[in-house]
Amino acid sequence: MVKNLPLLMAMLVIGISTVSITLNTQMPEFIKIPLEIVGTVLNTWSLVALILHLGIKNLSKI
């Protein structure tokens, strides 16, 4: 499980960056909407995976 942690953190940072860029810049709609979707999916996916990672890590300590 430890090998996945850097990937999950990178996904979270990329997702947050993508969403903040799309919210703060002027872009055409055909670029802005897919970037928002990709950023939201990356954020959701990485947060769920991090929660599962921490839960499994804590269960393995018990």
N, C-alpha and C positions, 0 to 999 in steps of 0.2 A: 504493500500500500504506500510506502514512503516514496517510491519512484513516481507515483502519480501526482504528488503534491506540487512540484514545480509546474507541471502542465496545467493543473487546476488553477494555480495562482496566475499563470500567464493568460489563461482563458478569461479569468475575472478582470485582469487589467486591460486586456484588449477589448472586452465587452464594455467596460466603463468608458474607455477612451472613445470607442466608436459612438456610443450614445451621446457623450458630451460633445463630440465634434459635430454630430448631426443636429444637436439642439442649438449650437452656438454659431453655425455658419449658414450662409445662404446657398442653397443647392437646388438644382432642378428636382422635381418630385420623383422622377423615375430613378434617381440615385439615392435620394434621401430616405424613401420608404424602405427599400431593401436593406440599407445600412442600419436603420432603426430596428428592423426585424432581426437581422443578424446579431446586433448588439444585445438585444433583449434575450434572444435564444442563448447566446454565450453566457450572459449573466445568470440566467435561470439555471442552465445546465451546470455551470461551475459551482453555484451556491448549493444546489442540491447534492452534487458530488462531494463538496467539502463537508457538508453536514453528515453525509453518510461516512465519509472517511474518518471524521472525528468520532462518530458513534462507534464504528468498528474498532478504532484504535483504543477507545476507552473500554470497550467490552473485552478486548484481548488482554488488558491489564488486570482485569478482575480475576 
